[in-house]
């Protein structure tokens, strides 16, 4: 009887299809079957990993969870003896800070299999890539801009704006999240664009924004800050094609720096009844040959640099990877301490409250700093 493992990923073709395809190939290679289930993007961003770890052997996670899940002892570290060369290769091939985003307390808790950050998306039949934030505002005044503001994405845009202003938010250690001037400036920028875009933006995440953009008669032509989704840059995936590129320059920083890193990693449950087999799969699916091969071919958005520079992978996606790599390489790594996830929700809610009410940006920035300090208690 074959060994059967269970995995949990997230509900989008980019998150589910490549895991099913890779697991089928892995079963042929190893005899181990992996059955994947999926959850919503909202659950992926907020649902406790500890609960999932009791039911699944393999879990696709978001890196800001690592401080919390480490304290809960619900994952196995992947830095097992004897595989140092494999890990060194994965680290060297990391796109931006993706690999180290899953390092915590000197251990490796997941491997990046999907690299993402906030980039720019646009309809090439409607507009070109916007170079500056002023161009973004001009297009927003005519109704052509969509900006996901559903928590936590409003906070992610705040992080990105601060980073591109040249004074990124704190990612390690206690204290204020951001200096008062930068925080207020970023919120003022968000306040200005939030008043120009459709109010529906407060209720949508990136997937909903892309689905709206990809309709034939869509009003939206550009999403200036949005997590990249390679699926929409593939011909035939949706009625209209979406292109991707580096974020527009907001000011202060040189180039597309400071975008809030996203992406996903593959982790192994501490409660798995077959931990060695689960860890073997994690190493295999994160490797360069798999990532630029079956993983990318089946709709995945690889986390390995070999795929990002591969000619075939780029040709199939209208240069999604080459066009966004500068933003990925200069991405900002979010805080990961135990307590950050609660802050991310509370901070997003407080930010949105301030944007909806038109509150003074300096007051909202002060509240974000207070909530961030509180997250360490």
N, C-alpha and C positions, 0 to 999 in steps of 0.2 A: 504494500500500500504506500502510495506516494505521500511525502510530507506536504501539508497544506498550511501556508502562512496567510495571515490577513493583513491588508494594508488600508490606510485611510489617506485619501488625497482630497482635492477640492474640485468643485463642480464647474469645470470649464474644459473644453476639448484640450486646451494647452496643458491642463493639470492632470487629466484623466487618460486620454488616449495614449500618450507615450508610455505611461506606466503599464497599461494593459499589454501593449505591444512588446515592451521590454521584458515583461514577466513571462510572456509566451515563449520568447527566445531563451530566457533563463531556464524555464522548465525543460526545454529541449536539451539545454547544455548541462543542467545539474540534476534534473529529476524533481526539483522542488517547485511546487505550484504556489503562486501568490494570487489571492483573490482581492481585488481592489474595490473599495466603496468610496463614495464621495460626499462632501458636505458643501454648503453654500460658502461663498466668499466671506460673508459676514461671520459665519461660524469659524471659518479658517482664521480670521483675524482676532476672534474674541474667545472661542470655546476653550475650556481648560484642557491642556494636553494631558494632565494627570488622569482625567476621566477616560480619554481615548486610549491611553497606554494600557489600561486594564483589559481592553477588548481587542487591541490590534498589535501585531508584531512590528510593523513598519508604519511610520507616521510622517507625512510631509508637514513640516513646520515652518514658521516664520521666525527669523533670528531674534527679534526682541523678546521672545519667550524664554531665552536660555537661562537668564538669571533665576526666574521663577521655577522652571522645571528642574534646574540643578538642585535647588533647595528642597524640592519635592521628591527627589530621588526616583523619578519615574522613567528616566532614559538611561541607556548604557553608553558610556564613552566609547568612541570609535577608534581611539588611539591605542589599539591593541598591540602587544609586542609582536615583533617579526614583520610588521608591514610599514616600517618607517619609510622605505623608499617609495611606496605607493602614496603615502600621505605627502611626502615632499613633492612628488610630481603633481598631485592635485593642488597643493598650495601654490606652486610655481605657475600653474595654468589658470589660476583664479582670475576672473574678470572683476577688476576693481577689488574692493574689500570683501567680496562674497565669501571666500573661504574663512577668513579670520572672523567673520560675523558670527560664526558658530563656535568660536573658541571662548571658553569661560573658565576661570580658575585653573588655567594651564591645562585644560582638557579639551578635546574635540568632540562636540555633541551631535554634530550632523555634518554631512557633506553637501555642498551646493550642487543641485542638479538643475536649477533654474535661476538665471541671473536677470535681475530687473531693477529699475529705478524709475523715478519720474523723468520722462522724456517729453518730447513734443510730438503730437500726431496731427495730421491734416489730410484733407481730401485733395489729391493732386488735380482733380478736375475742377476744383473750386478756388484754390489758392496755392501759394508756395509756402515753404518754410519761413516762419517769421523770425527775424533776426533779433529784434529788441522788444522789450516789454511795451514800449510806446506803440509799436505796430499791433501788438496784442490788444491793447485798449481801443485802438482805432477800429479793428475788426469787431470787437465786442459791442461797440456802439451801433453797429449795423445788424446785430443779432447773430453773428457768425461764430461765436465762441461758446464752447461748453467747458465747464470746469467742475469735476466731481467734488462736492463739498459734504457728502454724507460722511459722518465719522467712520474711520479716522482720517479720511482723505483731506479734509480741510486742514488738519494739523500737519499732515505730510507736506502740503503746499506751503504752510507757514515755515516749516523746517527748510524747505528748498529755497524759499525767498531769503531767509536769513543767511543761508550758506552762500548764495550768489551775491548777496550784498557784501560779502567778504568777512563777515563775523558770524561764523556758524554757532549753532546752539551747543550747549555742553553735552557731550556723549559719555563722559566718564567722570565719576566722582560727584560728591554732594555740592550744593550751592545753588545759585540761580541758574535757570535754564538758559537765559540769554540776557545780554546787557539791555538796559531799559530803552536806549535809543534805537538799537537794531530791532528789538521786538516791536516797538511802536511803529517803526517804519514799515516792517513787513505786514503788520496788521492793517495799516493804512492802505497798503497796496491791495491786500485781499478785500478790504472794505470797498475800495473803488471798483474792483472788477466784479465783486458779488452784486453790486447795485446795477451792473450792466447786463449780466447774464440772466437767462431764464431762471425764475425761482425754483424750478424743478431740480436745479443743480444741488440744492440742499438735500435732496432725497435720492440721489443716484451715486453709484460707485463707478469705477472705470468700465466694468463690463457693460452696464446699462448705458453709459455714455457712448461706448463704441457701437453698441447695437443701434443707437439712435443715429450716430454719424454715418453708419454704413447703409442706411436706407437710401433708396434712389433719390427721393425728393427731400432729403434732410436739410433742415435749416442750418445745422452746425457744420462749419467748414474746418474748424481747428480746435484742438484741445492743447493749450500751451504747457500745462503741467499735468501729466497723467502717467500712470504706470504702463510701460510698454507691453503690448500683447501681440506677439508675432503672428498669431492666427489671422488677424485682420489685414495683414500685409501680403497674404497669399491669395493669388488670383482665384476667384470662384468661391472663397469661403463665405462671403456675404455679397449682396447685390453690388455694392460699391467698394472699391479698394481704398485702404487707408495707408498712407506713408508715415514713416517715423524718422525723427532726426533729433539732434541735440536741442536742449532747452534754449529758449530765447535769453539773451543777456538782460539781466535786471539792473545790474550796476554794481560797481565796486570790485568785483572779482574779474580775473582775466579768463574769459571763456566760460564754458558750461560746467562750472564747478558747484558743489554743494548740494546736489540733488539727493533727496532722502532715499537711501537704499531700500530695496524690497527684495523680491526673489524668494525662493523656497529651498529648503534642504531636506534630505532624507535622514531620519533618525530611527533608532531601534529601541523598542520598549524594554524597560528593565524587567517587565513581567513576561516577556516572551518565553515560550517553552522550547524554542529552537534558536537561541541567540546567535550561535556561530553561523548558522545558515543565513539568518537575517543580515548579519554584519557582512557576510560574503557578498550578498546581493547589493548592499549599499555601496561597497567598494566598486563592484562591477558596473552598476548603472551610472556612477559618477565619473567613470573613466573616459578618457578622450575618445577612444575608438567608438564606444557606445554612444556617447553624447553627440558626436558629429555624424554618426551613422543612423541607426534605427531610431534613436531618441528624437533627433531633429526631423528625420523623414516622416515620423508619425505625429508631427504637430507640436512637439515640445519646444521649449525656449531654453536651450542648454545653458549650463553654468560653467562649462569648460571652455577655455580660450581656444582650443583647437577647433571647436565648432564655429566660434565667432569669426575666425579668419578663413574658414573653409569656403572655397569658391562655389561649390555646389550648394551649400547651405545658404549663402548669401543670394545666389541667383534665384533660388526658389522663393525668396522673401523680399524681393525688391530692395536688397541691401539693408535690411533691417539692422543687422548686427554691425556692419561697418559704419552705418550712418549714426548710430547711437553710442558707439563704444567710448568716445571721448567723455560723454556724460557719465557713463558707467565707471570709467577709470577714476573719475574725480568725484565720485559719489560720497555722501556723508553717512557715517554709520550711526544709527540711532542708539540711544541708551539701552542697556540690556539688564540692568539690575533688578533684583526681586522687588517689585513695587512699580516698575515702569509700566506694565500693562494696564494697571488700574489708572495710572496717570494718563496714559494715552486716551482712554475712554473719557475720563473726567476733563482732560484738557481740550479734547475735541468738542465736547458738549459745551464747555464754557466759551470756547472760541466762537462756535456757531451762534450761541446766545448773543454774544457781543456783536457779531456781524449782522444778525437779523434785527437787532434793536438799534443799530447804529451807534453803539457806545464809543466812548473816547478810547482810541487805540492804546494809549499809555496805561489806562486802567485795566484793560484786558490783558496786556502784557504783564502787568504787575500780578494779576490773578494767576496767570500761567506760571510765573515764577513761584508763587506761593504753593500752588498745587504740586509743582515739581519738588520743592523742598520737602513737602509733606510725604512724598512717595518714598522717602528714605527712612521714615519712622517705623 
